[in-house]
Amino acid sequence: QFLQIPGYSSYLHPVSIDGVDLMLGIGVHVDEETQFRAGLKISLFDISDPRNATENATFIDEGAYSSGGDDFKAFRFLTQSKKLILPKSEWTWGSKENFDGFVVYDVSLGDITSSYEIEHASAYTMNHGCWYNAHMPARSFVFRSKLTTILSHSVISTNLADGDELWNMTLGDGFTNEDNCWDYFF
């Protein structure tokens, strides 16, 4: 028997929560009417009975994308705190609703919730900034309850528990040579 749900998971990661065997899926939410890509979908599948897998929890972020579904090194799940750390991008062709950064999610049986976001570039600077022509892939690591995220042109350290920023560093900070400016998403 196959599990039939809208969308798909491009990356599956085995986890165990409260002794239950689960699979955490990162992928694409698809509009059921148009069949077009509509956003990021995070699913928790109960695989304790492999012949009868069920979707235990789902989180949908309309209009968003995560490279965590295509690049397993961008994905991070912390088994003790049950936190999922994923890069997230939103692009709207306007200068207001754009986002590029990370999201920290709390994952439990039957529930996935967004805890906080870490913005690596503001919507305004993504459209109007002058960017250095190098960028870093999305990566994250945790050391002594401090979360460090690396994305595109910046490195940011935050407190894992509450998302308070501790420090940040931007590549090409103060870069103003208009002849060598690059778009944010080049």
C-alpha positions as CSV (number, residue, x, y, z in Angstrom):
1,Q,0.0,0.0,0.0
2,F,1.3,3.4,-1.0
3,L,0.9,6.6,1.0
4,Q,-0.8,9.1,-1.3
5,I,-0.5,12.8,-0.3
6,P,-0.2,16.0,-2.2
7,G,3.4,17.2,-2.9
8,Y,6.5,15.2,-2.4
9,S,9.5,14.8,-0.1
10,S,12.9,15.2,-1.8
11,Y,14.8,14.4,1.4
12,L,13.9,11.8,4.0
13,H,15.6,11.6,7.4
14,P,15.0,8.9,10.0
15,V,14.2,10.1,13.5
16,S,12.8,8.7,16.7
17,I,10.6,10.7,19.0
18,D,9.3,9.3,22.3
19,G,10.3,5.8,21.1
20,V,8.3,6.0,17.8
21,D,10.2,5.4,14.6
22,L,9.5,8.3,12.2
23,M,10.8,9.7,8.9
24,L,11.2,13.5,8.6
25,G,10.5,14.6,5.0
26,I,11.5,17.9,3.4
27,G,10.0,18.8,0.1
28,V,7.5,20.6,-2.0
29,H,3.9,21.5,-1.3
30,V,1.8,21.3,-4.5
31,D,-1.4,23.1,-5.1
32,E,-4.0,20.3,-5.6
33,E,-6.0,22.2,-8.2
34,T,-3.2,23.5,-10.4
35,Q,-0.5,20.9,-9.6
36,F,2.0,23.7,-9.4
37,R,4.7,24.1,-6.8
38,A,3.2,26.2,-4.0
39,G,5.7,26.2,-1.1
40,L,7.8,24.3,1.3
41,K,6.4,21.1,3.0
42,I,7.8,19.5,6.1
43,S,6.2,16.1,7.0
44,L,6.6,13.7,9.8
45,F,5.8,10.1,8.8
46,D,5.1,7.4,11.3
47,I,7.0,4.3,10.0
48,S,6.6,2.1,13.1
49,D,4.6,-0.2,10.8
50,P,6.4,0.0,7.5
51,R,3.5,-1.6,5.6
52,N,1.2,1.1,6.8
53,A,3.1,4.4,7.0
54,T,1.0,7.4,7.9
55,E,1.6,11.2,7.8
56,N,1.9,12.1,11.5
57,A,2.4,15.9,11.2
58,T,2.7,18.5,8.4
59,F,4.0,22.1,8.2
60,I,3.4,24.1,5.0
61,D,5.1,27.4,4.3
62,E,3.3,28.9,1.3
63,G,5.7,30.5,-1.3
64,A,8.9,29.3,0.5
65,Y,11.7,27.0,-0.7
66,S,14.4,25.2,1.2
67,S,17.7,23.9,-0.2
68,G,17.5,21.4,2.7
69,G,15.4,19.2,0.4
70,D,18.1,19.0,-2.3
71,D,21.3,19.4,-0.2
72,F,21.4,17.1,2.9
73,K,24.3,19.1,4.3
74,A,21.9,22.1,4.7
75,F,19.5,20.0,6.8
76,R,20.0,19.7,10.6
77,F,17.9,17.8,13.1
78,L,18.9,17.9,16.8
79,T,17.8,14.7,18.4
80,Q,17.9,15.9,22.1
81,S,16.0,19.2,21.7
82,K,13.9,17.9,18.7
83,K,14.7,21.1,16.7
84,L,14.9,21.1,12.9
85,I,17.1,23.8,11.3
86,L,16.5,24.5,7.6
87,P,17.5,27.3,5.2
88,K,14.5,29.1,3.8
89,S,14.1,31.4,0.8
90,E,11.1,33.4,-0.4
91,W,11.2,35.5,-3.6
92,T,8.3,37.5,-4.7
93,W,9.7,39.9,-7.4
94,G,8.8,42.7,-5.1
95,S,11.0,44.3,-2.5
96,K,8.9,43.6,0.6
97,E,8.1,39.9,1.1
98,N,11.4,38.4,0.3
99,F,13.4,36.4,2.9
100,D,16.6,34.5,2.8
101,G,17.8,32.9,6.0
102,F,17.1,29.9,8.3
103,V,14.1,28.7,10.3
104,V,14.2,26.7,13.5
105,Y,11.3,24.4,14.0
106,D,10.1,22.5,17.0
107,V,9.2,18.9,16.1
108,S,7.1,16.6,18.3
109,L,4.7,13.7,17.7
110,G,1.8,15.1,15.8
111,D,3.2,18.6,15.5
112,I,5.7,20.8,13.6
113,T,5.9,24.5,14.5
114,S,8.1,27.3,13.5
115,S,10.0,28.6,16.5
116,Y,11.9,31.5,15.0
117,E,13.6,32.8,11.9
118,I,17.2,34.0,11.3
119,E,17.3,36.6,8.6
120,H,20.5,36.6,6.6
121,A,19.5,39.4,4.2
122,S,16.6,41.8,4.5
123,A,14.0,42.1,1.7
124,Y,15.3,45.6,0.9
125,T,19.0,44.8,0.7
126,M,18.3,41.7,-1.4
127,N,16.9,44.0,-4.1
128,H,19.0,47.1,-3.6
129,G,22.3,45.9,-2.1
130,C,25.7,45.7,-3.8
131,W,26.8,42.1,-3.3
132,Y,30.3,40.5,-3.6
133,N,30.3,37.9,-6.3
134,A,31.0,35.0,-4.0
135,H,28.5,33.1,-1.8
136,M,28.5,30.3,0.7
137,P,26.1,27.3,0.7
138,A,23.6,26.9,3.5
139,R,25.1,25.3,6.5
140,S,24.4,25.2,10.2
141,F,26.0,23.9,13.3
142,V,25.4,24.0,17.1
143,F,28.1,24.2,19.8
144,R,27.3,24.8,23.5
145,S,23.7,25.8,22.7
146,K,24.8,28.4,20.2
147,L,23.5,28.0,16.6
148,T,25.7,29.3,13.8
149,T,24.2,29.6,10.4
150,I,26.1,30.2,7.2
151,L,24.2,31.3,4.0
152,S,25.1,33.2,0.9
153,H,27.0,36.3,2.1
154,S,26.8,36.0,5.9
155,V,27.5,34.1,9.0
156,I,25.2,34.6,12.0
157,S,25.4,33.2,15.6
158,T,22.2,33.0,17.7
159,N,21.2,31.5,21.0
160,L,19.5,28.2,20.1
161,A,16.9,28.4,22.9
162,D,15.3,31.8,21.9
163,G,16.9,32.9,18.6
164,D,18.5,36.1,20.0
165,E,21.4,37.1,17.8
166,L,24.9,37.0,19.4
167,W,27.0,38.2,16.4
168,N,27.0,38.4,12.6
169,M,29.5,38.8,9.8
170,T,28.8,39.8,6.2
171,L,31.1,39.0,3.3
172,G,32.0,42.2,1.5
173,D,30.7,44.4,4.2
174,G,31.0,48.0,3.0
175,F,31.5,46.8,-0.6
176,T,30.4,49.8,-2.7
177,N,32.2,49.4,-6.0
178,E,29.2,49.9,-8.3
179,D,31.1,48.4,-11.3
180,N,31.4,45.1,-9.6
181,C,28.0,44.7,-7.9
182,W,26.2,41.4,-8.3
183,D,22.5,40.6,-7.7
184,Y,21.8,38.8,-4.4
185,F,20.7,35.6,-6.2
186,F,23.2,35.5,-9.0
